Amino acid sequence: MAGHSQFKNIMHRKGRQDSVRSKMFSKLAREITVAAKTGLPDPAMNARLRLAIQNAKAQSMPKDNIERAVKKASGAEGENYEEVRYEGYGPGGVAVIVEALTDNRNRTASSVRSTFSKAGGALGETGSVSFSFDRVGEITYKLSAGSADAVMEAAIEAGAEDVTTDEDGHTILCGFEDIGEVSKALEDTLGEAETVKAIWKAQNTVPVDEEKAQSLMKLIDTLEDDDDVQNVYSNFEVSDEVMAKLSA
């Protein structure tokens, strides 16, 4: 499994829940506002907004917060967020992609560059690492959605490309342009998904030792702590033995 999802599990186990939750709600609200601004403020007529609201609900974001984020899009005082992608290399030459929604490009670029620098990495040009990732759709379900075989069968029928089931649930991958169609077909069979989003999936992973894994996790944690940063993707891989040490 790629380092990013392993890392997320460790961070959840280690706590900081209130702070993490508040920050997560803030990022989800920002995505809802941007989605509502890029189309109609009606989720039935705006696929991106529908997915943003669905993902917010999956994280138990209060209904009031969701409605406020949608309304903010039509308010004259609402910030104008811009979607920006940063690419660079972390310790050990590991590729890192950072997606941000910002109302101040200079502030965000400076912060992201500084974070890479302090971690012993370097920010590159756009396109410098994304060529080694695939842009795909990721749809997740809780284990309660069905057995691995049932979910696999539903995914094949829906036109998905890959399915994995582990202790955290079912993860279904599909073509980026097929997200809407596949997620709708799965919803008809398995019910509403936990999350539906576009991700950057590494084509190949880079194994790293304990020291580099620790540095990379610190880099990703610092990036994700930035209010402007929405998602961070990387292509590092850590052995179960190292992961067990870092989780202790």
C-alpha positions in Angstrom: 0.0 0.0 0.0 1.3 3.5 -0.8 2.7 5.5 2.1 0.0 8.2 2.1 -2.9 6.0 3.2 -0.7 4.2 5.7 0.3 7.5 7.1 -3.3 8.7 7.4 -4.1 5.7 9.5 -1.2 6.4 11.8 -2.2 10.0 12.3 -5.8 9.0 13.1 -4.6 6.5 15.7 -2.2 9.0 17.3 -5.1 11.4 18.1 -5.3 15.2 17.8 -8.9 14.4 16.8 -10.5 17.8 17.7 -7.9 19.9 15.9 -7.8 17.5 12.9 -11.6 17.5 12.7 -11.9 21.2 12.8 -9.3 21.6 10.0 -11.0 18.9 8.0 -14.4 20.6 8.2 -12.7 23.9 7.1 -11.2 22.2 4.0 -14.5 20.4 3.2 -16.3 23.7 3.5 -13.8 25.4 1.1 -14.3 22.7 -1.5 -18.1 23.0 -1.2 -17.9 26.8 -1.7 -15.6 26.5 -4.7 -17.8 23.7 -6.2 -20.9 25.9 -5.7 -19.2 28.8 -7.4 -18.0 26.8 -10.4 -21.6 25.7 -11.3 -25.1 26.0 -10.0 -25.6 26.1 -6.2 -27.9 23.1 -6.6 -26.3 19.7 -6.0 -28.8 18.0 -8.3 -27.5 20.2 -11.2 -23.8 20.3 -10.1 -21.9 17.1 -10.0 -18.8 18.5 -8.2 -21.0 20.1 -5.5 -22.9 16.9 -5.1 -19.7 15.0 -4.5 -18.3 17.7 -2.1 -21.5 17.6 0.0 -21.5 13.8 0.0 -17.9 13.7 1.2 -18.7 16.3 3.9 -21.6 14.2 5.1 -19.4 11.1 5.2 -17.2 12.9 7.7 -20.2 13.9 9.8 -20.0 17.6 9.0 -23.0 19.3 10.5 -25.8 20.3 8.0 -25.6 24.0 9.1 -21.9 24.1 8.1 -22.7 22.6 4.7 -25.5 25.0 4.0 -23.3 28.0 5.1 -20.6 26.9 2.8 -23.0 26.7 -0.2 -24.5 30.2 0.7 -21.0 31.6 0.9 -20.5 31.0 -2.8 -23.2 33.4 -3.7 -22.2 36.1 -1.2 -20.5 39.2 -2.5 -18.0 39.0 0.4 -17.0 35.4 -0.4 -13.3 34.8 -1.0 -12.3 33.9 -4.5 -10.4 30.6 -4.2 -8.1 29.4 -6.9 -7.1 25.8 -7.5 -3.4 25.4 -7.6 -1.2 22.3 -7.8 2.4 22.1 -6.5 4.8 19.3 -7.4 8.2 18.5 -5.9 10.5 15.9 -4.3 10.7 15.0 -0.6 13.6 13.2 1.2 14.9 10.3 -0.7 13.8 11.7 -4.0 10.1 10.7 -3.3 7.6 12.5 -5.5 5.0 14.6 -3.8 1.9 16.4 -5.3 0.1 19.1 -3.3 -3.4 20.3 -4.2 -4.5 23.7 -2.8 -7.5 26.0 -2.8 -6.2 29.5 -2.1 -7.2 33.2 -2.1 -3.5 34.2 -2.1 -1.2 32.3 -4.4 1.9 34.0 -3.2 1.2 33.1 0.5 0.5 29.5 -0.4 3.5 29.1 -2.7 5.8 30.6 -0.2 4.5 28.3 2.6 4.6 25.1 0.5 8.1 25.9 -0.8 9.4 26.6 2.8 7.9 23.3 4.0 9.6 21.3 1.3 12.9 23.1 2.0 12.8 22.5 5.7 12.2 18.8 5.1 15.2 18.5 2.8 13.1 18.4 -0.3 12.6 20.8 -3.2 9.6 22.2 -5.0 9.7 21.6 -8.8 7.8 22.9 -11.8 4.2 21.9 -12.5 4.4 18.6 -14.3 7.8 17.7 -12.8 6.4 14.7 -10.9 2.7 14.3 -12.0 3.8 12.4 -15.1 4.6 9.4 -12.8 1.0 9.4 -11.4 -2.3 8.6 -12.9 -5.4 10.8 -12.4 -8.1 8.4 -11.3 -11.4 8.2 -9.5 -11.5 6.7 -6.1 -14.8 5.5 -4.5 -14.7 4.1 -0.9 -17.2 2.1 1.0 -17.3 0.8 4.6 -16.9 -3.0 5.1 -20.6 -3.1 5.9 -21.5 -2.4 2.3 -21.0 -6.0 1.4 -18.5 -8.9 1.1 -15.3 -8.5 -0.9 -16.8 -10.7 -3.7 -20.1 -8.7 -3.7 -18.3 -5.4 -4.0 -16.0 -6.8 -6.6 -18.9 -8.0 -8.7 -20.7 -4.6 -8.4 -17.5 -2.7 -9.3 -17.0 -4.8 -12.4 -20.6 -4.3 -13.5 -20.3 -0.5 -12.9 -17.2 -0.3 -15.1 -14.5 0.2 -12.4 -10.9 -0.7 -13.0 -9.7 -2.1 -9.7 -11.0 -3.0 -6.2 -9.1 -3.6 -2.9 -10.6 -4.6 0.4 -8.8 -4.3 3.7 -9.6 -3.6 7.4 -10.5 0.0 6.5 -13.1 -0.9 3.9 -13.5 -1.2 0.1 -11.6 1.0 -2.3 -12.7 1.1 -5.9 -10.7 2.8 -8.6 -12.1 3.9 -12.0 -11.1 6.2 -14.9 -11.1 9.9 -14.0 -13.7 10.7 -16.6 -15.9 7.8 -15.5 -16.3 8.9 -11.8 -19.9 10.1 -12.2 -21.1 7.2 -14.1 -19.3 4.5 -12.0 -20.3 6.1 -8.7 -23.9 6.3 -9.8 -24.0 2.6 -10.9 -22.4 1.6 -7.6 -24.9 3.7 -5.6 -27.7 1.8 -7.2 -26.2 -1.5 -6.1 -24.3 -0.8 -2.9 -26.0 2.4 -1.6 -24.3 5.8 -1.1 -20.5 5.7 -1.0 -18.4 6.9 1.9 -16.3 9.1 -0.4 -16.1 9.8 -4.1 -13.1 11.8 -5.4 -10.4 12.3 -8.0 -6.9 11.3 -6.7 -3.4 11.1 -8.0 -2.3 7.4 -7.9 1.4 6.6 -8.2 2.3 4.4 -11.1 5.3 2.9 -9.1 6.2 3.3 -5.4 9.6 4.1 -3.9 10.6 2.0 -0.9 12.1 4.1 2.0 13.8 3.3 5.2 12.6 4.3 8.7 14.6 7.6 8.8 13.3 8.8 5.5 9.8 7.6 6.2 9.8 9.7 9.4 10.9 12.8 7.5 8.3 12.2 4.8 5.5 11.8 7.3 6.6 15.0 9.0 6.6 16.8 5.6 3.1 15.5 4.7 1.8 16.3 8.1 3.1 19.9 7.9 1.7 20.3 4.4 -1.7 19.0 5.5 -1.7 21.4 8.5 -1.7 24.3 6.0 -5.2 25.7 5.7 -4.8 26.2 2.0 -3.8 22.6 1.3 -6.6 20.3 0.4 -4.8 17.0 -0.5 -1.3 15.6 -0.6 -0.2 12.6 -2.6 3.1 10.7 -2.6 4.7 7.6 -4.1 6.7 6.3 -1.1 6.3 2.8 0.3 7.1 1.6 3.8 7.6 -2.0 5.0 5.2 -3.4 7.6 8.1 -3.6 10.0 9.0 0.1 9.7 5.3 1.0 9.8 4.8 -1.0 13.1 7.7 1.0 14.6 6.4 4.4 13.5 2.9 3.4 14.7 4.1 2.5 18.2 
